[in-house]
Amino acid sequence: MTDTLALASHGPVIPVIVLHDAADAVPLARALLAGGVKVLEVTLRTPVALRCMEAIAAELPEAIVGAGTIRSVADAQAARDAGCRFGVSPGYTSEIGRACRELGLPLLPGVATASEVMTANADGYGFLKFFPATAAGGIPLLKALHGPFPDVVFCPTGGITPETAPQFLALPNVTVCGGSWLTPADALAAKDWARITALARATHALRPA
C-alpha cells in the first residue's frame, strides 16, 4: 500500500484498538477479520502495543495493520520495524511527515483546524484524520471545511458511535471513520471474540447507499 486512501476501500470503519495484553492481539485480529474488518489501527498507548502489532503482522498477513498515536520519528520507525503497513498520528508535524515518507510508511495525519489542514496539504497529504472529531466540531466543522478544501477527504475519529457514524459517512468529504466501539474493553476482558466479530460485521451496513 502506497496511499492511505486505499484503506477506505476495505470498509467504512477502521477500529481504534487499545491492547493491554499481548496474548489478546491475534485472537482479536482474527475476530475482526471474521467480521470482514481487515484494516486494524493498534494504538501506541500501552507498553505491549508494538508486540501486538508484530504478532498480528506475522501471523495474519491478510490483516492490514497500522500503528496509531504516532507522535515522533521514533514512533514511526518502531511501527515500521514492527511490520505496520501504515501509521496514524493524532496531530501533524512536517518532521513526522518527512520521516514517514523516508521510511516508506504511509501516514494518515491528524488535523483539527483549517491551518493544520493547510500544513498537511503543503506536505502532500490530502487524506487526513479529523481528530478529535466530536470535540473539535464534528459534522458542522467538516461541512465548513469542505468549502475551502473540496479536494481534501477525512477519516473522522474520536467520539463517533454506531449511531452517529452514518451521519459522518454521508458527508462528501468523509470516506471512512475511526471507531473504538468495535473493541469494547469489557469484551476484551471477557475474551468475547464472537461479540467483536458481530460488531465488526455490523459496520458494513453503516455506509449510506
C-alpha positions as CSV (number, residue, x, y, z in Angstrom):
1,M,0.0,0.0,0.0
2,T,1.4,3.4,-1.0
3,D,-1.6,5.6,-0.3
4,T,-3.6,5.6,2.9
5,L,-6.8,6.5,0.9
6,A,-6.8,2.8,-0.2
7,L,-7.7,2.0,3.4
8,A,-11.2,3.3,2.8
9,S,-11.9,0.7,0.2
10,H,-11.9,-2.1,2.8
11,G,-14.9,-0.9,4.8
12,P,-16.5,2.1,6.4
13,V,-14.8,1.8,9.8
14,I,-11.3,1.5,11.0
15,P,-11.2,0.1,14.5
16,V,-9.1,2.1,17.0
17,I,-7.6,-0.6,19.2
18,V,-6.0,-0.3,22.6
19,L,-4.5,-3.6,23.9
20,H,-3.1,-4.2,27.4
21,D,-2.4,-7.9,26.9
22,A,-0.3,-9.1,24.0
23,A,-2.0,-12.5,24.2
24,D,-5.2,-10.9,23.0
25,A,-3.7,-9.4,19.8
26,V,-4.1,-12.3,17.4
27,P,-7.4,-13.6,18.7
28,L,-8.8,-10.0,18.5
29,A,-7.5,-9.6,15.0
30,R,-9.0,-12.9,13.9
31,A,-12.3,-11.9,15.4
32,L,-12.3,-8.6,13.4
33,L,-11.2,-10.3,10.2
34,A,-14.1,-12.8,10.7
35,G,-16.4,-9.9,10.7
36,G,-14.9,-8.5,7.5
37,V,-12.8,-5.8,9.0
38,K,-9.2,-6.1,7.9
39,V,-7.7,-2.6,8.5
40,L,-6.6,-2.5,12.1
41,E,-5.2,0.5,13.9
42,V,-3.4,-0.6,17.0
43,T,-2.6,2.5,19.1
44,L,0.8,3.1,20.7
45,R,-0.8,3.8,24.1
46,T,0.3,0.7,26.0
47,P,3.7,-1.0,26.7
48,V,2.6,-4.1,24.7
49,A,1.4,-2.2,21.6
50,L,4.4,-2.9,19.4
51,R,4.5,-6.6,20.4
52,C,0.8,-6.8,19.4
53,M,1.5,-5.2,16.0
54,E,4.3,-7.6,15.4
55,A,2.2,-10.7,16.3
56,I,-0.7,-9.7,14.1
57,A,1.6,-8.8,11.1
58,A,3.4,-12.1,11.4
59,E,0.5,-14.4,12.0
60,L,-2.2,-12.8,10.0
61,P,-0.8,-11.4,6.8
62,E,-4.3,-10.8,5.4
63,A,-4.8,-8.1,8.0
64,I,-3.6,-4.5,7.2
65,V,-2.0,-3.5,10.5
66,G,-1.3,0.1,11.2
67,A,0.1,2.0,14.2
68,G,-2.0,4.7,15.8
69,T,-0.8,7.5,18.1
70,I,2.4,8.1,16.2
71,R,3.9,11.2,17.9
72,S,7.5,11.1,16.9
73,V,10.0,10.0,14.4
74,A,11.0,7.2,16.8
75,D,7.4,6.0,16.9
76,A,7.3,5.9,13.1
77,Q,10.5,3.9,12.9
78,A,9.2,1.4,15.6
79,A,5.9,1.0,13.8
80,R,7.7,0.2,10.5
81,D,10.0,-2.2,12.3
82,A,7.0,-4.0,13.8
83,G,5.6,-4.7,10.4
84,C,3.0,-2.0,10.2
85,R,1.7,-1.0,6.8
86,F,0.5,2.5,7.7
87,G,0.7,5.0,10.5
88,V,-1.8,7.3,12.1
89,S,-0.9,10.4,14.1
90,P,-3.2,12.4,16.4
91,G,-1.8,15.7,15.0
92,Y,0.7,16.6,12.4
93,T,4.3,17.9,12.1
94,S,6.4,18.2,9.0
95,E,9.1,16.2,10.8
96,I,6.8,13.2,11.2
97,G,5.5,13.5,7.6
98,R,9.0,13.6,6.2
99,A,10.1,10.6,8.4
100,C,7.2,8.5,7.3
101,R,7.9,9.2,3.6
102,E,11.6,8.3,4.1
103,L,10.6,5.1,5.9
104,G,8.0,4.2,3.2
105,L,5.3,4.2,5.9
106,P,2.0,5.7,4.5
107,L,0.7,8.2,7.0
108,L,-2.8,9.3,7.9
109,P,-2.0,12.6,9.7
110,G,-4.3,14.1,12.3
111,V,-5.8,17.6,12.0
112,A,-8.4,19.6,13.8
113,T,-8.2,23.1,12.2
114,A,-8.0,24.7,8.8
115,S,-4.4,25.8,9.5
116,E,-3.4,22.2,10.2
117,V,-5.2,21.0,7.0
118,M,-3.1,23.6,5.1
119,T,0.1,22.4,6.7
120,A,-0.5,18.8,5.9
121,N,-1.6,19.7,2.4
122,A,1.6,21.7,1.8
123,D,3.5,18.5,2.6
124,G,1.5,16.5,0.1
125,Y,-1.2,14.9,2.4
126,G,-4.8,15.1,1.1
127,F,-6.4,12.3,3.2
128,L,-6.5,13.4,6.8
129,K,-7.7,12.1,10.1
130,F,-10.1,14.6,11.7
131,F,-9.4,14.3,15.5
132,P,-10.9,14.5,18.0
133,A,-13.9,14.6,15.7
134,T,-16.8,15.2,18.0
135,A,-15.0,17.5,20.4
136,A,-13.4,19.5,17.6
137,G,-16.6,20.4,15.9
138,G,-18.0,17.2,14.4
139,I,-20.2,17.3,11.3
140,P,-20.7,21.1,11.2
141,L,-16.9,21.7,11.1
142,L,-16.4,19.0,8.4
143,K,-19.1,20.7,6.3
144,A,-17.4,24.0,6.8
145,L,-14.0,22.6,5.8
146,H,-15.5,21.2,2.6
147,G,-15.9,24.7,1.1
148,P,-12.2,25.9,1.1
149,F,-10.9,22.3,0.8
150,P,-13.0,20.5,-1.7
151,D,-10.1,18.2,-2.7
152,V,-9.4,17.0,0.9
153,V,-11.0,13.9,2.4
154,F,-11.2,12.9,6.0
155,C,-11.3,10.0,8.4
156,P,-13.1,11.5,11.5
157,T,-12.1,9.7,14.7
158,G,-13.0,10.4,18.3
159,G,-16.4,10.2,19.9
160,I,-18.1,8.6,17.0
161,T,-20.6,5.9,17.7
162,P,-22.6,3.3,15.6
163,E,-25.5,5.8,15.8
164,T,-23.6,8.8,14.5
165,A,-21.2,7.1,12.1
166,P,-23.7,7.0,9.2
167,Q,-24.1,10.8,9.5
168,F,-20.4,11.3,9.2
169,L,-20.1,8.8,6.4
170,A,-22.8,10.6,4.4
171,L,-20.6,13.7,4.1
172,P,-19.0,14.2,0.7
173,N,-15.5,14.7,2.3
174,V,-15.6,11.6,4.5
175,T,-14.6,8.2,3.2
176,V,-14.2,6.2,6.3
177,C,-14.3,6.8,10.1
178,G,-12.4,5.5,13.1
179,G,-14.1,3.9,16.0
180,S,-13.2,2.3,19.3
181,W,-16.7,0.7,19.8
182,L,-15.6,-2.4,17.7
183,T,-13.3,-3.5,20.5
184,P,-15.0,-2.5,23.8
185,A,-12.9,-3.0,27.0
186,D,-15.5,-5.4,28.6
187,A,-15.5,-7.6,25.5
188,L,-11.7,-7.7,25.5
189,A,-11.6,-8.5,29.2
190,A,-14.1,-11.4,28.7
191,K,-12.3,-12.5,25.5
192,D,-15.7,-12.4,23.9
193,W,-14.4,-12.7,20.4
194,A,-17.9,-13.6,19.0
195,R,-19.2,-10.2,20.1
196,I,-16.4,-8.4,18.5
197,T,-17.0,-10.3,15.2
198,A,-20.6,-9.3,15.4
199,L,-19.7,-5.6,16.0
200,A,-17.3,-5.8,13.0
201,R,-19.9,-7.3,10.8
202,A,-22.4,-4.7,11.7
203,T,-20.2,-1.9,10.4
204,H,-20.8,-2.8,6.8
205,A,-24.3,-1.5,7.0
206,L,-23.2,1.9,8.2
207,R,-22.2,3.5,4.9
208,P,-25.2,5.2,3.3
209,A,-26.3,3.6,0.0
